[in-house]
Amino acid sequence: SNLICDGNKITALPCLSSLQSLSCQSNLFSTLPVLPATLQYLGCDHNTLTTLPALASLAELSCTFCTLTNIPAIPITLAFLNCSNNPIDSLPSLSSLNTIYCTGDHLTALPTLPGTLSELYCDDNLLTSLPLIPSSTTYLSCQNNLITCLPQFPNAIIYLSLYGNPFTCLANYVP
C-alpha cells in the first residue's frame, strides 16, 4: 500500500505498518515514526527533519531541503539516494547504490563509492578530493567544490561536469 500526504501542514504521522511507499513531502515534520520493514520508497523532502529513523529495507530515499545533519546507516537494498541541500557534513558507508545526489550539503569528503554506482552528483560542497570513481559510473557532476586534483576517470563516463574547482591536475583525458 501507498501513503501520499504531500503539501499539507501535518506535524506527525501515526505508527506505520505494511506500507511500500510513503510520500510526505512539504509538511511540518520534525521527526518520522519507525519505518516498516516493507517500505521501499520514502520521500520526505521539504520538512524540518533533523534526523531520520532506521531506513529498514528502502530501495529509494529522497530527503532534500530538510535540516538533516546526518544520514543513518544505508541498507544494502538502497539503490537511489537524494539527500541534497541539507547541512550534512559526511555520508555513511555506501553499499549498493546506483545513484547518489548530495548537492548543496556541507560534505568535506565522500566515503568509498560502491562498485554499482552509475550516477554521482556532488556539486556545491566543500570536497577537496574524490575517491576512486567506479568503472560503472556514467554520470559525474562535482561542480563548485575545492577539488585540486581528480582521480582516474572510468571509460564509461558519458557526462562529466567539473567547473568551479581550483584544479591543478587532471588524471586523464575523458573520451
The 8 nearest C-alpha neighbors of each residue, nearest first, counted from 0:
[[1, 18, 19, 20, 17, 2, 21, 38],
 [2, 0, 20, 18, 19, 21, 3, 22],
 [1, 3, 21, 22, 20, 4, 0, 18],
 [2, 4, 22, 5, 21, 23, 1, 20],
 [3, 5, 23, 22, 2, 6, 7, 24],
 [6, 4, 24, 23, 25, 7, 3, 22],
 [7, 5, 25, 26, 24, 4, 8, 23],
 [6, 8, 26, 9, 5, 25, 4, 27],
 [7, 9, 26, 27, 10, 6, 25, 28],
 [8, 10, 26, 7, 27, 11, 28, 12],
 [9, 11, 28, 27, 8, 26, 12, 29],
 [12, 10, 9, 28, 13, 31, 30, 27],
 [11, 13, 14, 32, 31, 10, 9, 15],
 [14, 12, 15, 11, 32, 31, 16, 33],
 [13, 15, 32, 12, 16, 33, 34, 35],
 [14, 16, 13, 35, 34, 18, 17, 32],
 [17, 15, 35, 18, 14, 34, 37, 36],
 [16, 18, 37, 35, 19, 0, 15, 38],
 [19, 17, 0, 38, 16, 20, 1, 37],
 [18, 20, 38, 39, 37, 0, 1, 17],
 [21, 19, 1, 40, 18, 38, 39, 41],
 [22, 20, 2, 41, 1, 3, 40, 23],
 [21, 23, 42, 3, 24, 41, 43, 4],
 [24, 22, 5, 4, 43, 3, 42, 21],
 [23, 25, 43, 5, 44, 26, 45, 22],
 [26, 24, 45, 6, 46, 5, 44, 23],
 [25, 27, 8, 7, 9, 46, 6, 24],
 [26, 28, 10, 46, 8, 9, 47, 29],
 [29, 27, 10, 30, 46, 47, 26, 48],
 [28, 30, 48, 47, 49, 27, 46, 31],
 [31, 29, 28, 48, 50, 32, 51, 49],
 [30, 32, 52, 33, 51, 12, 28, 11],
 [33, 31, 14, 34, 12, 30, 52, 13],
 [34, 32, 52, 35, 31, 14, 53, 15],
 [33, 35, 32, 36, 15, 55, 54, 52],
 [34, 36, 37, 16, 38, 15, 17, 33],
 [35, 37, 55, 38, 56, 34, 17, 57],
 [36, 38, 35, 19, 17, 18, 39, 56],
 [39, 37, 19, 18, 36, 35, 20, 57],
 [38, 40, 57, 58, 19, 20, 37, 59],
 [41, 39, 20, 59, 57, 38, 60, 58],
 [42, 40, 21, 60, 22, 20, 43, 61],
 [41, 43, 22, 61, 44, 60, 23, 62],
 [42, 44, 24, 62, 23, 22, 41, 61],
 [43, 45, 62, 63, 24, 46, 64, 42],
 [46, 44, 25, 64, 65, 24, 63, 43],
 [45, 47, 65, 27, 28, 48, 26, 25],
 [48, 46, 29, 65, 66, 28, 27, 49],
 [49, 47, 29, 65, 46, 30, 66, 50],
 [48, 50, 67, 66, 29, 47, 68, 65],
 [51, 49, 67, 48, 30, 52, 69, 68],
 [50, 52, 53, 31, 71, 70, 30, 49],
 [51, 53, 33, 54, 31, 50, 34, 32],
 [54, 52, 55, 71, 51, 34, 33, 72],
 [53, 55, 57, 52, 56, 74, 73, 34],
 [56, 54, 36, 53, 57, 34, 74, 35],
 [57, 55, 76, 36, 74, 54, 39, 38],
 [56, 58, 39, 77, 59, 38, 40, 55],
 [57, 59, 77, 39, 76, 78, 40, 79],
 [60, 58, 79, 40, 57, 77, 78, 80],
 [61, 59, 41, 80, 40, 42, 79, 81],
 [60, 62, 81, 42, 80, 63, 82, 43],
 [63, 61, 44, 43, 82, 42, 81, 60],
 [64, 62, 44, 83, 82, 65, 84, 61],
 [65, 63, 45, 84, 85, 44, 83, 62],
 [64, 66, 46, 47, 45, 48, 63, 67],
 [67, 65, 49, 85, 48, 47, 86, 68],
 [68, 66, 49, 85, 50, 69, 65, 48],
 [67, 69, 87, 86, 49, 66, 85, 88],
 [70, 68, 87, 67, 71, 89, 90, 50],
 [69, 71, 90, 91, 72, 51, 68, 67],
 [72, 70, 73, 53, 69, 51, 91, 54],
 [73, 71, 91, 74, 70, 92, 53, 54],
 [72, 74, 71, 93, 75, 77, 54, 91],
 [75, 73, 76, 77, 56, 72, 55, 54],
 [74, 76, 94, 77, 95, 73, 56, 96],
 [75, 77, 74, 58, 56, 57, 78, 95],
 [78, 76, 58, 57, 75, 74, 59, 96],
 [77, 79, 96, 97, 58, 59, 95, 76],
 [80, 78, 59, 98, 77, 96, 97, 99],
 [81, 79, 99, 60, 61, 59, 100, 98],
 [80, 82, 100, 61, 83, 99, 101, 62],
 [81, 83, 63, 62, 101, 61, 100, 80],
 [84, 82, 101, 102, 63, 81, 103, 85],
 [85, 83, 103, 64, 104, 63, 102, 82],
 [84, 86, 104, 66, 87, 67, 65, 64],
 [87, 85, 68, 104, 105, 67, 66, 88],
 [88, 86, 68, 69, 105, 85, 104, 89],
 [87, 89, 106, 105, 107, 86, 104, 68],
 [90, 88, 106, 87, 108, 91, 69, 109],
 [89, 91, 70, 92, 109, 110, 69, 88],
 [92, 90, 72, 93, 70, 89, 71, 73],
 [91, 93, 110, 94, 90, 73, 72, 111],
 [92, 94, 113, 91, 112, 73, 95, 96],
 [93, 95, 75, 113, 96, 92, 73, 74],
 [96, 94, 75, 115, 113, 78, 97, 77],
 [95, 97, 78, 98, 116, 77, 94, 79],
 [96, 98, 116, 78, 117, 115, 79, 118],
 [99, 97, 118, 79, 96, 119, 117, 116],
 [98, 100, 119, 80, 81, 79, 120, 118],
 [99, 101, 81, 120, 102, 83, 119, 80],
 [100, 102, 83, 121, 82, 81, 120, 104],
 [103, 101, 121, 122, 83, 104, 123, 100],
 [102, 104, 84, 123, 124, 83, 122, 101],
 [103, 105, 84, 85, 86, 87, 124, 102],
 [106, 104, 88, 124, 87, 86, 125, 107],
 [105, 107, 88, 89, 124, 125, 108, 104],
 [106, 108, 126, 125, 88, 105, 127, 124],
 [109, 107, 126, 106, 110, 89, 128, 127],
 [108, 110, 111, 130, 90, 129, 89, 107],
 [111, 109, 112, 92, 108, 90, 93, 130],
 [112, 110, 130, 113, 109, 93, 131, 92],
 [111, 113, 110, 93, 114, 132, 133, 130],
 [114, 112, 115, 94, 116, 95, 93, 96],
 [113, 115, 133, 116, 112, 135, 134, 95],
 [116, 114, 113, 97, 95, 96, 135, 117],
 [117, 115, 97, 136, 114, 113, 96, 118],
 [116, 118, 136, 97, 137, 135, 98, 138],
 [119, 117, 138, 98, 136, 116, 139, 137],
 [120, 118, 99, 139, 98, 100, 138, 121],
 [119, 121, 140, 100, 122, 139, 141, 101],
 [120, 122, 102, 141, 101, 140, 100, 119],
 [123, 121, 141, 142, 102, 124, 143, 120],
 [124, 122, 103, 143, 102, 144, 142, 121],
 [123, 125, 105, 144, 106, 104, 103, 126],
 [124, 126, 107, 144, 106, 145, 105, 127],
 [127, 125, 107, 108, 144, 145, 128, 124],
 [126, 128, 146, 145, 125, 107, 147, 144],
 [129, 127, 146, 126, 148, 149, 130, 108],
 [128, 130, 149, 131, 150, 109, 127, 108],
 [131, 129, 111, 132, 109, 128, 112, 150],
 [130, 132, 150, 133, 129, 112, 111, 151],
 [131, 133, 130, 152, 134, 153, 112, 136],
 [134, 132, 114, 135, 136, 131, 116, 112],
 [133, 135, 153, 136, 132, 155, 154, 114],
 [136, 134, 133, 117, 116, 115, 155, 137],
 [137, 135, 117, 116, 134, 133, 118, 138],
 [136, 138, 156, 155, 157, 117, 118, 158],
 [139, 137, 118, 158, 156, 136, 159, 157],
 [140, 138, 159, 119, 120, 118, 158, 160],
 [139, 141, 160, 120, 159, 142, 161, 121],
 [140, 142, 122, 121, 161, 120, 160, 139],
 [143, 141, 122, 161, 162, 163, 144, 140],
 [144, 142, 163, 123, 164, 122, 162, 141],
 [143, 145, 125, 126, 124, 164, 123, 146],
 [146, 144, 127, 164, 126, 125, 165, 147],
 [147, 145, 127, 128, 164, 144, 148, 126],
 [148, 146, 166, 165, 167, 145, 168, 127],
 [149, 147, 168, 166, 146, 169, 167, 128],
 [148, 150, 169, 170, 129, 151, 128, 147],
 [151, 149, 170, 131, 152, 129, 148, 130],
 [150, 152, 170, 171, 153, 149, 132, 131],
 [153, 151, 150, 132, 154, 171, 173, 156],
 [152, 154, 134, 155, 156, 151, 132, 133],
 [153, 155, 156, 152, 173, 134, 174, 157],
 [154, 156, 137, 153, 136, 157, 135, 134],
 [157, 155, 137, 154, 158, 138, 153, 136],
 [156, 158, 137, 138, 155, 159, 154, 174],
 [159, 157, 138, 156, 139, 137, 160, 140],
 [160, 158, 139, 140, 138, 161, 157, 156],
 [161, 159, 140, 162, 142, 141, 139, 158],
 [160, 162, 142, 141, 140, 159, 163, 164],
 [163, 161, 142, 164, 160, 143, 141, 165],
 [162, 164, 143, 142, 161, 144, 165, 145],
 [163, 165, 144, 145, 146, 143, 166, 162],
 [166, 164, 147, 146, 145, 167, 163, 144],
 [167, 165, 147, 168, 164, 148, 146, 169],
 [166, 168, 147, 148, 165, 169, 146, 149],
 [169, 167, 148, 166, 170, 147, 149, 171],
 [168, 170, 149, 171, 148, 167, 166, 172],
 [171, 169, 151, 150, 149, 168, 172, 148],
 [172, 170, 169, 151, 173, 152, 150, 149],
 [171, 173, 174, 170, 169, 152, 151, 154],
 [172, 174, 171, 152, 154, 156, 153, 159],
 [173, 172, 154, 156, 157, 155, 171, 153]]
